[in-house]
Amino acid sequence: MTIESILGAIVIGAVIGALGRLFLPGRQPIGWILTIVVGIVAALIGTAIAQVMGVSTTDGIDWIELVMQVVLAVVGVGIVAGLRRGSRV
């Protein structure tokens, strides 16, 4: 792993996580670090699912893979936000 790949994962995770929060209605009580972590996990899982499904990798933007990643980020942000809400008693 190089510094570039780590920084790339953080940037992509931040974008995917931010899109997940944007598409999830309501207020999510999670910070930006958790948003990035959820985004990174969603990006990795979305890429793995796309590869298993046989979605071809192109030189441009892989829209099907991106949609999978954002949907997973929405689900992930919803789960983390729900867990954070439930822990505040």
Secondary structure, DSSP 8 states (H G I E B T S, - for coil): --HHHHHHHHHHHHHHHHHHHHHS-S-----HHHHHHHHHHHHHHHHHHHHHTT----SS--HHHHHHHHHHHHHHHHHHHHHHHHH--
